[in-house]
Amino acid sequence: MPAVIEELVDWLRIPSVSTGGGHTAALRRACEWVCERIEAAGGTVAAETLDGGNPMAVGELAAARPGAPTVLAYGHYDVQDPGPLDAWESPPFEPTERDGRLYARGAADDKGNFLPLLHVACEMARSGELPVNVRFLVEGEEEIGSASVLRRLRHDDMGADCAIVFDSLMADERTPAISLGARGLVRASVEVRTAARDLHSGLYGGAVLNAAHVLVAMLEQVRPGPDGRVRQELAGGVTPVTAEERASWARLQSGPEVLAAVGARPVAPDAGEDFYERIGAAPALDVNMIATGEPRTIVPALARAQVSVRLAPGQRAVEVASEVERLLRSAVPEGAELALDVDLADPALFDPTHPALRIAAEALERACDRAPVLMRLGGTLPLLAVLAERGIPTIVSGFVLDADAIHAPNESYRLESLRLGERAARELYLALGGLEADA
């Protein structure tokens, strides 16, 4: 345990911020840090850069025996900007231990979460005990969209019998989780213009188009129903939830308790009871932002909004995006100018009955002394969709907790979570050594 803590502290001292333009030298140094450890353990590795992006550590440690299966271990070394420094109790890039936690930017997301996969594989390789080939893909653009790693995965031959992604959460402080999938995303930035400038409402009101009125009418076309569910046109293609998943959700904190803990009001009477289905297995549309006018008697000439749809596994982003655009455009009157900018990411879903995931569930139970819960991520990880497209079963897990405050000031990671991660990585590699290798 002390060795992995020492390594984590060393890695966290590198301010590998990718947001806001990034810290180029620090990003390079954080990538080289990974490369050095793979190389020192006898592996092959390179810091690869695509089209001027941030470098990726791409390497491999060979198994102690021929014919062993291959595991792809993914993580990211880039971190969010620390934000206001006066909000931190200790400097964000001077790791500080307090009350069983290590405080630093990136401590949980994702350096502390991922590091056990690297540390344990290197340790086992040095001792000649590594039972699987471990291919590493450690990127520096996760916080800004993962463009380079997605391009690499789509166009190269970096195959694997399964993948492990430690970039997720525990169900609670004692219970591990396997995230079987993630929702996709259609994000539309909308801009409506109805005049060259704002106009005086006393002189022109009632005679000219009002950009705010046009925008509200457009948003009405995509607004969810009173039950919070998306319109029927946006609901097609959803993969049904299995009985095994629903049984697993019963072990989680109840939906009403989750909503109460964050001070949120349910959108419908049954929204709390259906919480896990709604946030992981159903599409959802939200208006994220509206900006128009000012508190004066004017007719606004410009109105802007952002609308996002979280897609359920089984849906296709391009199809939902087309329908969202059709609905929005249906309310645009003649004379109004509309600009739409749309980003897409497909959802992903992995079969819990696949041998790799069955093996992983048993390994996590041995490591944590408690069977993992099967969950779905309500957010979007485009990497998972690419792995699913390539037919690589993926074990998405990790040991982050809500208390770790990822992306916020005073981000931290429990030393106990680091210990569990180290045990889980070892159990996973040992167990996956029995997976049938793809010939």
RAGI-V603573 format. One record per pair of residues at least 24 apart in sequence whose C-alpha atoms are under 6 Angstrom apart, sorted by the first residue. I is the first residue (numbers start at 0). J is the second residue. Records with the same first field share a line. If there is no record, write none. Layout:
I: J  J
This chain:
8: 94
12: 92  93
15: 77  78
16: 77  78  79  80
17: 77
18: 79
30: 56
40: 121  125
49: 147
53: 139
55: 137  138
56: 136  137
57: 135  136
58: 134  135
59: 133  134  135
60: 132  133
61: 132
62: 129  130  131  132
63: 127  128  129  130
67: 131
68: 131  436
69: 131  132  133  159  160
70: 133  159  160  161  162
71: 133  134  135  159  162
72: 135  162  163
73: 136  137  164
74: 113  137
75: 137  138  139
76: 110  139
77: 139
78: 105
86: 408
87: 408  409
99: 414
100: 412  413  414
101: 411  412
102: 410  411
103: 410  411
104: 410
106: 411  412
107: 412
112: 165
113: 165
115: 420  421
116: 424
130: 432
131: 432
161: 391  392  393
162: 393
163: 393  394
164: 395
165: 396  397
166: 397
167: 396  397
168: 397  398  399  400
169: 398  399
175: 371
176: 371  372  373  396
177: 373  395  396
178: 373  374  375  395
179: 348  349  375
180: 347  348  349  375
181: 346  347  375  376  377  379
182: 309  310  311  346  377  378  379
183: 309  310  344  345  346  379
184: 308  309  310  343  344
185: 307  308  320  342  343
186: 306  307  341  342
187: 305  306  340  341
188: 305  339  340
189: 303  304  305  338  339
190: 302  303  337  338
191: 301  302  336  337
192: 300  301  335  336
193: 300  335
194: 300
196: 300
197: 298  299  300
198: 297  298
199: 297
200: 296  297  298
209: 298  299
210: 299  300  301  302
211: 302
217: 327  330
220: 326
226: 267
227: 266
229: 283
236: 313  314
237: 311  312  313  314
238: 312  313
244: 373
247: 372  373
278: 377
279: 375  376  377
280: 311
281: 311
282: 309  310  311
283: 308  309
284: 308
312: 346  347  348
315: 345
316: 343  345
344: 381
345: 384
346: 384
347: 383  384
362: 426  427
363: 423
366: 422  423
